[in-house]
Amino acid sequence: MKKTALDEDALLYQKRDERPDRERLRDMSFGEKLGFLKDYYLLPALVVLAVAAGVIYTVRTMTRPVKQPWIYIALINAVLDEETSEDLENRLTEFYQKEAEAAEDADLSSRDSANIEFPFDLDRYSDMMRFQTYAAAGQIDLILASEDVFAEQAGRGVLLNLEEVLSREELEEHEKSLLYTAGYNDELEDETEPDAAVGTGEILPYGVRIPENSILGSVTKTIENPVIGILPSTNHMEDAKACLRLLLKTE
């Protein structure tokens, strides 16, 4: 009778990672975290969100027509007072309405506001999970943070390289307003050191510095050296680009 033997690389012999999810997530890149969350948590989270959204939709449609926001901006490790947050939302809403009217955008009637999402403290596990779940679902368009926090997130692969959305002429003209920082190094993902790939990638433009005299200028009173950038997973890419170009016009 012929003997058979399992290959050394067979699943039976592979070491399983028995660590809790929280510890495993700490050692993953942003892309790996999104994949992990999509595989294990996104569907249940979306089910819960869908049920909640269904309830809200039912209540709101009974009282007023439902409209979609122009854009979602997430505050990272920063807090704005209610007055400043409301002022920013109103300013952005007015801007997008004028843009849509000038372009005779038929979508204008179904959208009503710009939303600045409650702050995400990424040093807290619950906030990190909430942020990554929203990002994976494309529910966050831009993030706003202090320069040091923003650079850290760029180093973790969270943000879009602005060379993909701005022209060469725009990049050259507004070079001083752009934040160039080291991104995530995909080539070092498999290194044994967990953070080997973080902040060791190519230095690229990931954010736009917010001028005091801009539409978002009031954040400079509470956030030191504020920077804003686009998430690759945004569902409103054109509106996100319009926001950045608006800031660059008022540098």
C-alpha positions as CSV (number, residue, x, y, z in Angstrom):
1,M,0.0,0.0,0.0
2,K,1.4,3.4,-1.0
3,K,2.3,5.8,1.8
4,T,1.2,9.4,1.7
5,A,2.5,12.3,3.7
6,L,1.4,15.8,4.2
7,D,3.6,18.5,2.8
8,E,5.4,20.6,5.4
9,D,3.5,23.7,4.2
10,A,0.1,21.9,4.7
11,L,-2.5,23.9,6.6
12,L,-2.3,21.3,9.4
13,Y,1.2,22.3,10.2
14,Q,0.8,26.0,9.9
15,K,1.0,28.0,13.1
16,R,-2.3,29.6,13.9
17,D,-2.4,33.2,15.3
18,E,-4.4,32.8,18.5
19,R,-4.0,36.4,19.6
20,P,-7.1,38.5,20.2
21,D,-8.3,40.5,17.3
22,R,-7.2,43.8,19.0
23,E,-3.6,42.6,19.1
24,R,-3.6,41.2,15.6
25,L,-5.0,44.5,14.2
26,R,-2.1,46.5,15.8
27,D,0.4,44.6,13.6
28,M,-1.6,45.0,10.3
29,S,-1.2,47.7,7.7
30,F,-4.3,49.9,7.0
31,G,-5.0,47.9,3.9
32,E,-4.8,44.6,5.8
33,K,-7.0,46.0,8.5
34,L,-9.7,47.0,5.9
35,G,-9.5,43.5,4.4
36,F,-9.8,41.9,7.9
37,L,-12.7,44.1,8.8
38,K,-14.4,43.4,5.5
39,D,-14.0,39.7,6.0
40,Y,-15.1,39.4,9.6
41,Y,-16.9,42.6,10.7
42,L,-18.2,44.6,7.7
43,L,-21.2,42.5,6.9
44,P,-22.6,42.4,10.5
45,A,-21.8,46.1,10.9
46,L,-23.6,46.9,7.6
47,V,-26.6,44.8,8.7
48,V,-26.8,46.8,12.0
49,L,-26.3,50.1,10.1
50,A,-28.9,49.0,7.5
51,V,-31.5,48.2,10.2
52,A,-30.8,51.6,11.9
53,A,-30.9,53.4,8.6
54,G,-34.2,51.7,7.8
55,V,-35.7,53.0,11.1
56,I,-34.3,56.5,10.5
57,Y,-35.5,56.5,6.9
58,T,-39.0,55.5,7.9
59,V,-39.2,58.2,10.5
60,R,-37.7,60.9,8.3
61,T,-39.8,60.1,5.3
62,M,-42.9,60.5,7.4
63,T,-41.9,64.0,8.3
64,R,-39.8,65.4,5.4
65,P,-38.1,64.3,2.2
66,V,-34.7,62.5,2.6
67,K,-31.7,64.2,1.2
68,Q,-28.1,63.0,0.9
69,P,-25.1,65.0,2.2
70,W,-22.6,66.6,-0.2
71,I,-19.6,65.3,1.7
72,Y,-18.4,63.7,5.0
73,I,-15.3,65.1,6.7
74,A,-13.9,63.1,9.7
75,L,-12.0,64.8,12.5
76,I,-9.0,62.7,13.6
77,N,-7.8,63.1,17.2
78,A,-9.2,66.7,17.3
79,V,-12.3,68.4,18.7
80,L,-14.3,71.4,17.4
81,D,-16.9,73.2,19.4
82,E,-20.4,73.0,18.2
83,E,-20.5,76.6,16.9
84,T,-17.4,76.2,14.8
85,S,-18.5,72.8,13.5
86,E,-21.9,74.2,12.5
87,D,-20.3,77.2,10.8
88,L,-18.0,75.1,8.7
89,E,-20.9,72.8,7.6
90,N,-22.9,75.8,6.6
91,R,-20.0,77.4,4.6
92,L,-19.3,74.1,2.8
93,T,-23.0,73.5,2.1
94,E,-23.3,77.0,0.6
95,F,-20.2,76.4,-1.6
96,Y,-21.5,73.0,-2.9
97,Q,-24.9,74.5,-3.6
98,K,-23.4,77.3,-5.7
99,E,-21.2,74.9,-7.5
100,A,-24.2,72.7,-8.4
101,E,-26.3,75.6,-9.5
102,A,-23.5,77.0,-11.7
103,A,-23.2,73.6,-13.3
104,E,-26.9,73.1,-13.5
105,D,-26.5,69.8,-11.6
106,A,-29.7,67.8,-11.7
107,D,-28.5,66.1,-8.5
108,L,-28.9,69.3,-6.5
109,S,-32.4,68.6,-5.3
110,S,-31.4,65.3,-3.7
111,R,-28.5,66.7,-1.6
112,D,-28.6,69.1,1.2
113,S,-25.6,69.5,3.5
114,A,-21.9,68.9,4.2
115,N,-21.3,66.8,7.3
116,I,-18.3,67.1,9.7
117,E,-18.3,63.7,11.5
118,F,-17.8,63.5,15.3
119,P,-14.1,63.2,16.1
120,F,-12.4,59.9,16.0
121,D,-9.8,59.3,18.7
122,L,-7.6,56.7,17.0
123,D,-5.8,56.0,20.2
124,R,-9.0,54.3,21.4
125,Y,-9.8,50.9,20.1
126,S,-13.5,51.5,19.7
127,D,-13.0,54.7,17.7
128,M,-10.3,53.0,15.5
129,M,-12.8,50.2,14.7
130,R,-15.6,52.7,13.9
131,F,-13.3,54.8,11.7
132,Q,-12.0,51.8,9.7
133,T,-15.5,50.4,9.3
134,Y,-16.8,53.7,7.9
135,A,-13.7,54.0,5.7
136,A,-14.1,50.5,4.3
137,A,-17.8,51.3,3.4
138,G,-16.8,54.5,1.7
139,Q,-18.7,56.6,4.2
140,I,-15.8,59.0,4.9
141,D,-14.6,61.3,2.1
142,L,-11.9,63.5,3.8
143,I,-10.1,63.5,7.0
144,L,-9.0,66.7,8.9
145,A,-6.2,66.6,11.5
146,S,-3.2,68.4,12.9
147,E,-0.1,68.0,10.7
148,D,1.6,65.4,12.9
149,V,-1.5,63.2,13.2
150,F,-2.1,63.6,9.5
151,A,1.4,62.6,8.6
152,E,1.1,59.5,10.8
153,Q,-2.1,58.4,9.0
154,A,-0.4,59.0,5.6
155,G,2.4,56.7,6.8
156,R,-0.1,54.0,7.6
157,G,-1.5,54.1,4.0
158,V,-4.8,55.7,5.0
159,L,-4.7,58.7,2.5
160,L,-4.7,59.2,-1.2
161,N,-1.6,60.5,-3.1
162,L,-2.8,63.9,-4.4
163,E,-0.7,63.3,-7.6
164,E,-3.7,61.1,-8.6
165,V,-6.2,64.0,-8.4
166,L,-4.3,67.2,-9.1
167,S,-2.7,68.2,-12.3
168,R,1.1,68.7,-12.6
169,E,0.4,72.5,-13.0
170,E,-1.6,72.5,-9.8
171,L,1.0,70.6,-7.9
172,E,3.7,73.0,-9.0
173,E,1.7,76.1,-8.4
174,H,0.5,75.1,-4.9
175,E,3.6,73.2,-3.7
176,K,4.0,75.3,-0.5
177,S,0.4,74.5,0.5
178,L,0.7,70.8,0.1
179,L,1.9,68.4,2.8
180,Y,4.6,66.1,1.5
181,T,5.3,63.2,3.8
182,A,6.4,59.6,3.7
183,G,3.7,57.0,2.9
184,Y,3.3,53.3,3.5
185,N,6.0,51.0,2.0
186,D,4.2,48.0,0.5
187,E,7.5,46.3,-0.1
188,L,8.1,45.9,3.6
189,E,4.7,44.5,4.5
190,D,6.0,41.0,5.2
191,E,8.8,42.1,7.5
192,T,8.8,40.7,11.0
193,E,8.9,44.1,12.5
194,P,5.2,45.2,12.6
195,D,5.7,48.9,11.8
196,A,8.6,48.4,9.3
197,A,6.4,49.6,6.4
198,V,4.8,52.5,8.3
199,G,6.1,55.9,7.2
200,T,9.0,54.4,5.2
201,G,7.4,54.8,1.8
202,E,8.0,57.4,-0.9
203,I,7.6,61.1,0.1
204,L,4.5,62.3,-1.7
205,P,1.8,65.0,-1.4
206,Y,-1.0,63.6,0.7
207,G,-2.7,66.7,2.2
208,V,-3.5,70.4,1.8
209,R,-2.7,72.8,4.6
210,I,-5.7,74.8,5.7
211,P,-5.2,78.6,5.4
212,E,-6.7,80.9,8.0
213,N,-8.5,82.9,5.4
214,S,-10.1,79.9,3.8
215,I,-13.6,78.4,4.0
216,L,-12.3,76.1,6.7
217,G,-10.0,78.7,8.3
218,S,-11.8,78.7,11.7
219,V,-10.3,75.3,12.6
220,T,-6.9,77.0,12.9
221,K,-8.1,78.4,16.3
222,T,-8.4,74.9,17.8
223,I,-6.2,72.6,15.7
224,E,-2.5,73.3,15.3
225,N,-1.4,73.3,11.7
226,P,-4.5,71.6,10.3
227,V,-4.3,69.5,7.2
228,I,-7.0,67.9,5.1
229,G,-6.8,65.0,2.7
230,I,-8.9,62.4,0.7
231,L,-9.5,58.8,1.6
232,P,-9.1,56.5,-1.5
233,S,-12.4,54.8,-0.6
234,T,-14.5,57.9,-0.8
235,N,-17.9,57.7,-2.6
236,H,-17.8,61.4,-3.4
237,M,-14.4,61.8,-5.2
238,E,-15.4,64.8,-7.3
239,D,-16.8,66.7,-4.4
240,A,-13.7,65.8,-2.3
241,K,-11.4,67.2,-5.1
242,A,-13.6,70.3,-5.3
243,C,-13.1,70.9,-1.6
244,L,-9.3,70.7,-1.9
245,R,-9.2,73.0,-4.9
246,L,-11.3,75.5,-3.0
247,L,-8.8,75.6,-0.2
248,L,-5.9,76.0,-2.7
249,K,-7.6,79.0,-4.3
250,T,-7.5,80.9,-1.0
251,E,-3.9,80.1,0.0
